[in-house]
Amino acid sequence: MSSAPLTVSELSDILKGTLNRIGTIEVVGEISGYKHYASGHHYFSIKDAGATLACVLLSYQARWVKFPLGDGVQVVMKAKADVYAPTGKLSLIVDSLKPAGEGDLFQKFKELQAKLTAEGLFEDALKRPLPDFPKVVAFVTSESGAVWHDFIEVLKTRGWNGTAWLVPARVQGDTCPGSVINGLKEANAIPGIDLIVVGRGGGSMEDLWGFNDEALVRAVRASKAPVISAVGHQTDFTLCDFVADKRAETPTAAAELIASGQTKLREKLKLLAAELAQHSPKAKLQSLYQDLDLLNERLDGAAQEVIADHKHHLSELGSELHRLSPKARLGVTRERLNQLGKRLQSAGFESVLSRGYAIVRDADGAVISSSKSVSSGRKLRLKFNDGEAGATGN
């Protein structure tokens, strides 16, 4: 009985499992198609005469690499093979790598670099400072493509008000060195030239190889006007970069350098203008007005506080005066008399009579306070709360 066919995902998992069982492998080859992204990851292929394999060097592993990576570099690397399921692409995930001897182009680059370094052609003492405010600039580059357009746009955006000349040259291939050398001669012949830029966009080591030509390197050094080398991208290096008076990571970065003097001057002028405005009569007057407003607020607050204190004190004095006034004292006296009257009334005989008691008197009206004073047949008068009544003693 035949088994059910595998799904693509199942087969991909089987392949990944098989590759994982292989573990870490060591492979030697030449880097090709090298790219470095802002994320810090590196992507390239490793190749020999018969095969090419895609490779990924992640940023956290790349930080341990202590030599420059680029096309043509021979490396020995340790990696694990992996299949990326969505595309089915086989890649080597790099754990580590080390130089294994340079490719042919890179070897030539190193040899010529060593030769020119020994001559002192790259010495800092030979490099000329760039003018702070260049007015006339020439860019030796291709007249096709976006490089010249981007260069000019940056100058416009930064408000640079000089004159920029395009000196057309071929920037790739066997004719590149001679074309750029002629461009340098033309640029130096421009009246009032202050600065020359030599450059192009990025590419492989083969694409940029013309800027490693010995004759071109010497022509850059011999230029009468200072030269900025702006070849390729940030990670690209050519011998023109080493010999030029200044290296710019990209052509647009060269435009930023050219405009930086005027940009800094404008910023300084703004700061000076702001500082001057702070010390102008109008600003000082405004500051005095603000100080006066603040003092008024403080004075008003202090006055309100003093008035409130006086009101409170006057209120207390008024209360004391009222308490000591004849009218108030008369009222207090009246109240005391009322209280005394009530107490006197409660202590009077009427109050006692109202509670059920009576006053006994004889016929003459004398009060009899003892039963012994009452004889049999004696006429008595009893006074009650609501009137009097007669009585006879027993």
Backbone torsions as a table, in degrees:
resi	resn	phi	psi	omega
1	MET	NA	123.2	-176.7
2	SER	-77.3	146.4	179.4
3	SER	-81.6	160.2	-180.0
4	ALA	-67.8	147.5	179.5
5	PRO	-66.0	150.5	178.5
6	LEU	-74.3	145.9	169.4
7	THR	-77.5	164.5	178.9
8	VAL	-62.1	-41.0	179.6
9	SER	-63.4	-40.0	178.7
10	GLU	-63.5	-43.0	178.7
11	LEU	-64.8	-40.0	178.2
12	SER	-61.3	-41.9	178.1
13	ASP	-63.4	-38.4	179.0
14	ILE	-64.2	-43.7	179.8
15	LEU	-64.0	-42.8	178.5
16	LYS	-62.1	-40.9	178.7
17	GLY	-63.5	-40.0	179.2
18	THR	-64.3	-44.3	179.7
19	LEU	-65.6	-38.5	178.9
20	ASN	-62.7	-33.6	179.4
21	ARG	-69.5	-25.2	177.4
22	ILE	-65.4	-35.5	178.6
23	GLY	78.6	-158.9	-178.5
24	THR	-76.6	132.2	179.7
25	ILE	-121.6	156.0	177.6
26	GLU	-112.4	130.5	-175.4
27	VAL	-139.3	146.4	178.8
28	VAL	-117.9	141.3	178.9
29	GLY	-177.9	-175.4	-177.3
30	GLU	-108.4	133.9	178.9
31	ILE	-71.2	138.7	178.6
32	SER	-144.6	147.9	177.6
33	GLY	63.9	37.4	-174.5
34	TYR	-68.9	134.3	176.3
35	LYS	-140.3	137.3	178.6
36	HIS	-122.1	122.4	-175.6
37	TYR	-102.1	163.5	-178.6
38	ALA	-60.6	-24.9	178.7
39	SER	-65.7	-16.2	-176.7
40	GLY	97.2	-7.0	179.0
41	HIS	-82.0	149.5	179.7
42	HIS	-118.0	132.9	178.8
43	TYR	-124.1	133.7	178.9
44	PHE	-163.5	176.8	173.1
45	SER	-116.3	152.6	172.7
46	ILE	-115.5	132.4	-171.0
47	LYS	-139.7	161.6	166.0
48	ASP	-138.0	-162.8	-174.8
49	ALA	-67.1	-22.4	-172.4
50	GLY	-114.5	-12.0	-174.6
51	ALA	-157.5	161.4	177.7
52	THR	-137.5	134.6	177.7
53	LEU	-128.2	138.8	178.4
54	ALA	-74.1	144.7	-178.8
55	CYS	-133.5	150.2	175.8
56	VAL	-131.1	124.2	174.2
57	LEU	-112.7	107.2	-176.7
58	LEU	-74.1	156.2	-171.7
59	SER	-58.8	-39.8	-176.3
60	TYR	-70.2	-19.5	174.2
61	GLN	-90.8	-30.8	-176.7
62	ALA	-65.0	-26.5	-177.1
63	ARG	-65.1	-16.4	179.5
64	TRP	-90.5	-5.6	-179.8
65	VAL	-81.8	122.5	-173.4
66	LYS	-109.5	18.2	176.8
67	PHE	-137.0	154.0	-176.2
68	PRO	-69.0	136.4	176.5
69	LEU	-99.2	149.0	178.9
70	GLY	174.8	170.8	-179.8
71	ASP	-60.3	139.6	177.9
72	GLY	91.4	-9.7	-178.9
73	VAL	-80.0	126.2	176.3
74	GLN	-84.5	129.2	-178.0
75	VAL	-134.5	154.8	166.9
76	VAL	-111.4	122.4	-176.1
77	MET	-131.1	150.9	172.6
78	LYS	-102.8	132.3	-173.7
79	ALA	-153.9	165.0	173.9
80	LYS	-118.2	134.5	179.3
81	ALA	-78.9	142.9	-178.3
82	ASP	-148.5	147.9	175.2
83	VAL	-108.2	125.2	176.2
84	TYR	-85.2	106.9	-169.4
85	ALA	-54.3	-46.1	-174.9
86	PRO	-59.6	-31.6	-178.8
87	THR	-112.3	-12.6	-177.7
88	GLY	73.3	16.6	-176.3
89	LYS	-83.4	131.9	176.5
90	LEU	-87.3	127.9	179.3
91	SER	-135.0	154.8	172.5
92	LEU	-100.5	120.2	177.9
93	ILE	-90.7	112.6	-169.4
94	VAL	-78.5	130.7	172.4
95	ASP	-92.3	-44.1	179.5
96	SER	-158.6	159.0	175.6
97	LEU	-153.6	155.2	179.9
98	LYS	-143.1	158.0	-178.9
99	PRO	-63.8	143.7	177.4
100	ALA	-123.9	22.7	-173.1
101	GLY	99.1	138.4	-173.2
102	GLU	-79.6	156.5	171.6
103	GLY	-69.0	175.2	-174.1
104	ASP	-60.6	-47.4	-177.7
105	LEU	-64.7	-43.4	-178.0
106	PHE	-66.3	-34.0	177.4
107	GLN	-64.8	-41.8	177.6
108	LYS	-63.7	-40.7	178.5
109	PHE	-58.3	-47.7	-177.5
110	LYS	-65.6	-39.6	-179.0
111	GLU	-65.5	-46.4	179.7
112	LEU	-67.6	-37.4	177.0
113	GLN	-60.4	-43.7	179.2
114	ALA	-63.9	-41.9	-179.6
115	LYS	-61.9	-48.6	-177.1
116	LEU	-71.5	-31.6	175.9
117	THR	-63.9	-42.6	179.0
118	ALA	-62.1	-32.1	177.2
119	GLU	-74.1	-14.6	-177.3
120	GLY	84.0	16.2	-176.2
121	LEU	-68.7	-21.3	-177.9
122	PHE	-101.7	9.1	-176.7
123	GLU	-60.7	140.4	178.4
124	ASP	-62.8	-28.7	-178.4
125	ALA	-64.1	-23.6	-179.9
126	LEU	-83.8	-15.6	-174.6
127	LYS	-78.5	132.9	-178.8
128	ARG	-94.5	144.1	177.1
129	PRO	-68.6	145.2	177.4
130	LEU	-76.6	144.7	176.6
131	PRO	-63.8	140.1	-179.5
132	ASP	-66.4	-35.9	-176.3
133	PHE	-130.9	69.4	180.0
134	PRO	-65.0	135.0	-179.6
135	LYS	-101.8	-31.1	-179.3
136	VAL	-125.8	119.8	-176.3
137	VAL	-128.4	140.3	175.6
138	ALA	-119.0	140.1	178.1
139	PHE	-118.3	112.4	177.8
140	VAL	-88.6	105.2	-176.9
141	THR	-162.2	-178.4	179.1
142	SER	-73.2	140.5	178.2
143	GLU	-81.2	-11.5	175.9
144	SER	-101.3	160.1	-179.6
145	GLY	92.6	-178.1	-171.2
146	ALA	-94.9	-7.0	-172.5
147	VAL	-61.3	-51.7	-179.3
148	TRP	-62.4	-43.5	180.0
149	HIS	-60.6	-46.4	-180.0
150	ASP	-63.9	-38.4	179.2
151	PHE	-59.9	-48.5	-178.9
152	ILE	-66.4	-39.0	-179.3
153	GLU	-62.6	-39.7	178.2
154	VAL	-64.7	-42.6	178.6
155	LEU	-60.1	-42.5	179.3
156	LYS	-65.6	-44.3	-178.1
157	THR	-61.2	-36.3	-179.1
158	ARG	-83.3	-0.3	176.4
159	GLY	75.9	22.3	179.0
160	TRP	-68.6	133.8	-174.4
161	ASN	-115.5	27.2	176.8
162	GLY	-91.8	-165.7	179.5
163	THR	-114.7	126.5	179.8
164	ALA	-113.0	127.9	178.9
165	TRP	-106.5	136.0	170.2
166	LEU	-93.5	121.1	174.6
167	VAL	-108.4	101.7	-174.1
168	PRO	-63.7	140.4	176.8
169	ALA	-155.5	154.9	174.7
170	ARG	-83.8	129.2	-172.0
171	VAL	-115.0	18.9	178.5
172	GLN	-156.2	146.5	177.1
173	GLY	95.2	-178.1	-175.0
174	ASP	-65.2	-28.6	-177.9
175	THR	-85.5	-3.0	-176.3
176	CYS	-59.4	-52.7	-175.4
177	PRO	-57.3	-48.6	-179.3
178	GLY	-63.1	-37.7	-179.6
179	SER	-67.0	-41.5	-179.6
180	VAL	-70.4	-36.5	176.9
181	ILE	-60.8	-44.8	176.7
182	ASN	-62.4	-37.9	178.1
183	GLY	-62.5	-37.9	177.0
184	LEU	-63.3	-41.2	178.6
185	LYS	-62.9	-44.5	179.6
186	GLU	-63.9	-41.5	-178.5
187	ALA	-64.8	-40.9	178.9
188	ASN	-67.2	-19.9	-179.6
189	ALA	-86.8	-7.2	179.5
190	ILE	-68.0	128.5	-178.9
191	PRO	-59.4	132.1	176.8
192	GLY	72.8	16.3	-177.3
193	ILE	-60.2	130.9	-179.8
194	ASP	-105.9	-30.6	-170.5
195	LEU	-159.0	143.2	178.9
196	ILE	-123.1	137.3	174.2
197	VAL	-112.9	132.5	175.3
198	VAL	-118.3	125.2	-178.8
199	GLY	-177.2	-178.0	178.9
200	ARG	-167.3	176.5	176.8
201	GLY	-77.1	-179.3	-176.6
202	GLY	-72.9	172.5	180.0
203	GLY	173.8	-175.4	178.5
204	SER	-76.4	173.1	178.7
205	MET	-60.3	-36.6	178.1
206	GLU	-64.9	-40.2	-178.9
207	ASP	-64.2	-36.1	-176.0
208	LEU	-93.0	3.5	-169.8
209	TRP	-62.8	-30.0	-179.5
210	GLY	-58.3	-27.5	-178.7
211	PHE	-83.1	4.1	171.2
212	ASN	-104.1	7.4	-179.6
213	ASP	-69.6	134.8	-175.9
214	GLU	-61.9	-43.7	-178.6
215	ALA	-63.4	-38.8	179.1
216	LEU	-68.0	-41.4	179.1
217	VAL	-59.3	-43.4	-179.6
218	ARG	-68.9	-33.3	178.9
219	ALA	-67.0	-37.6	176.9
220	VAL	-62.5	-42.2	179.9
221	ARG	-65.9	-32.8	-176.1
222	ALA	-84.8	-5.4	-177.9
223	SER	-58.8	138.1	178.3
224	LYS	-70.5	-40.5	178.9
225	ALA	-89.5	147.4	176.2
226	PRO	-56.9	148.8	-175.1
227	VAL	-123.6	133.1	169.0
228	ILE	-102.8	127.9	174.7
229	SER	-95.4	121.8	-178.9
230	ALA	-131.3	68.5	-173.7
231	VAL	-105.7	120.5	173.5
232	GLY	79.7	-148.5	-177.6
233	HIS	-110.8	-172.9	-174.9
234	GLN	-57.7	-38.2	-175.0
235	THR	-89.6	-3.6	-179.6
236	ASP	-87.7	135.3	175.8
237	PHE	-131.5	136.4	173.9
238	THR	-129.6	167.6	178.9
239	LEU	-66.7	-24.5	174.0
240	CYS	-62.5	-32.6	177.7
241	ASP	-63.2	-38.9	-176.9
242	PHE	-73.3	-33.5	-174.4
243	VAL	-90.3	-22.4	-177.3
244	ALA	-65.6	159.9	178.8
245	ASP	-68.9	-25.6	177.8
246	LYS	-153.8	138.7	175.0
247	ARG	-102.2	132.8	171.7
248	ALA	-110.3	138.8	-175.6
249	GLU	-63.5	-31.5	179.8
250	THR	-146.3	165.1	174.8
251	PRO	-58.5	-37.8	178.6
252	THR	-68.3	-32.2	175.4
253	ALA	-66.0	-33.2	175.6
254	ALA	-63.4	-40.9	177.3
255	ALA	-62.8	-38.5	177.3
256	GLU	-61.5	-41.9	178.5
257	LEU	-61.9	-44.0	-178.3
258	ILE	-62.3	-42.0	-177.2
259	ALA	-83.3	-10.0	-171.7
260	SER	-62.6	-35.5	-179.3
261	GLY	-62.7	-48.1	179.1
262	GLN	-67.7	-36.5	178.4
263	THR	-62.1	-46.4	179.5
264	LYS	-64.5	-38.4	179.8
265	LEU	-64.2	-43.1	179.0
266	ARG	-63.0	-40.9	178.9
267	GLU	-64.2	-40.6	178.8
268	LYS	-65.1	-40.1	178.5
269	LEU	-63.9	-38.0	177.5
270	LYS	-62.9	-42.5	179.4
271	LEU	-64.7	-42.3	178.9
272	LEU	-64.6	-40.8	178.7
273	ALA	-63.3	-40.7	178.9
274	ALA	-65.4	-41.0	179.2
275	GLU	-66.6	-40.1	178.4
276	LEU	-64.0	-40.6	179.3
277	ALA	-62.2	-34.2	179.1
278	GLN	-67.1	-26.4	-177.5
279	HIS	-103.9	6.9	179.8
280	SER	-73.0	156.0	177.5
281	PRO	-54.9	-38.6	-180.0
282	LYS	-63.5	-43.2	-179.9
283	ALA	-66.3	-40.5	178.6
284	LYS	-64.3	-42.1	178.4
285	LEU	-61.9	-42.2	178.1
286	GLN	-61.4	-40.7	178.6
287	SER	-64.2	-39.7	178.2
288	LEU	-65.2	-40.3	175.8
289	TYR	-59.6	-42.1	179.6
290	GLN	-64.8	-42.0	177.6
291	ASP	-62.3	-40.6	179.3
292	LEU	-63.9	-42.1	177.2
293	ASP	-60.1	-41.7	-179.4
294	LEU	-65.1	-42.6	178.3
295	LEU	-64.1	-39.8	177.1
296	ASN	-60.0	-43.1	179.1
297	GLU	-62.3	-43.8	180.0
298	ARG	-65.1	-42.5	179.6
299	LEU	-63.5	-43.4	179.2
300	ASP	-62.0	-41.9	179.2
301	GLY	-64.4	-42.0	179.5
302	ALA	-65.7	-41.3	179.2
303	ALA	-63.0	-43.8	179.0
304	GLN	-61.4	-37.7	-180.0
305	GLU	-67.5	-42.2	179.0
306	VAL	-63.9	-44.9	179.8
307	ILE	-60.3	-42.6	179.7
308	ALA	-62.7	-41.7	178.2
309	ASP	-62.0	-44.0	179.9
310	HIS	-64.3	-40.4	178.4
311	LYS	-60.4	-43.5	-179.9
312	HIS	-63.6	-43.4	-179.7
313	HIS	-64.4	-41.9	178.8
314	LEU	-64.7	-36.8	177.9
315	SER	-62.7	-41.9	178.3
316	GLU	-65.1	-42.3	178.4
317	LEU	-63.2	-40.6	178.4
318	GLY	-61.5	-41.4	178.5
319	SER	-63.7	-41.5	179.8
320	GLU	-66.2	-42.1	178.2
321	LEU	-61.1	-44.1	179.0
322	HIS	-60.7	-40.5	-179.3
323	ARG	-65.5	-33.6	-177.4
324	LEU	-92.4	-3.7	-177.8
325	SER	-69.7	150.4	178.4
326	PRO	-54.3	-40.1	-178.2
327	LYS	-62.8	-44.8	-179.8
328	ALA	-66.8	-41.7	179.9
329	ARG	-65.2	-38.8	176.2
330	LEU	-60.6	-40.7	178.5
331	GLY	-62.7	-43.3	179.2
332	VAL	-62.3	-42.8	179.7
333	THR	-62.2	-43.5	177.4
334	ARG	-58.9	-43.8	-179.8
335	GLU	-61.3	-41.4	177.9
336	ARG	-63.7	-42.8	178.5
337	LEU	-61.5	-40.9	178.3
338	ASN	-59.4	-44.9	-180.0
339	GLN	-63.1	-43.2	179.1
340	LEU	-64.3	-40.0	178.6
341	GLY	-60.3	-42.4	-179.8
342	LYS	-64.6	-40.7	179.2
343	ARG	-66.2	-40.6	179.2
344	LEU	-64.5	-41.6	179.8
345	GLN	-63.1	-42.0	-179.0
346	SER	-66.9	-25.2	179.9
347	ALA	-89.6	-10.6	-178.6
348	GLY	-73.0	164.8	-175.7
349	PHE	-68.6	-27.7	178.8
350	GLU	-59.4	-40.4	179.6
351	SER	-65.5	-37.3	179.5
352	VAL	-67.6	-42.1	179.5
353	LEU	-62.4	-33.6	-178.4
354	SER	-68.1	-15.2	-179.3
355	ARG	-96.5	11.5	174.5
356	GLY	105.8	3.2	178.3
357	TYR	-89.6	167.7	178.9
358	ALA	-142.6	156.1	178.1
359	ILE	-102.7	129.6	-178.5
360	VAL	-104.6	127.0	177.0
361	ARG	-128.5	158.5	174.4
362	ASP	-88.4	-171.7	-175.6
363	ALA	-66.0	-23.8	179.0
364	ASP	-88.0	-5.8	178.3
365	GLY	94.7	4.6	178.5
366	ALA	-77.6	139.4	-178.5
367	VAL	-74.2	132.0	176.5
368	ILE	-103.7	119.9	-175.5
369	SER	-109.7	-1.4	-178.2
370	SER	-135.3	144.0	180.0
371	SER	-67.3	-22.0	-179.2
372	LYS	-69.8	-22.4	-178.3
373	SER	-81.9	-4.9	-177.8
374	VAL	-100.4	117.0	177.6
375	SER	-101.8	163.3	-176.6
376	SER	-67.7	131.8	178.2
377	GLY	85.2	1.1	-179.6
378	ARG	-73.8	135.0	179.6
379	LYS	-77.7	131.6	-178.4
380	LEU	-126.3	158.3	173.6
381	ARG	-124.7	126.8	-179.5
382	LEU	-107.4	122.7	177.8
383	LYS	-101.3	121.2	176.9
384	PHE	-105.6	178.8	-178.6
385	ASN	-65.6	-32.5	-174.1
386	ASP	-108.3	8.3	178.1
387	GLY	152.7	-168.2	-177.5
388	GLU	-120.5	161.1	177.9
389	ALA	-148.1	149.6	178.8
390	GLY	-87.0	156.6	179.5
391	ALA	-153.9	161.1	178.9
392	THR	-125.7	135.1	-179.0
393	GLY	-71.7	149.6	178.8
394	ASN	-98.2	NA	NA
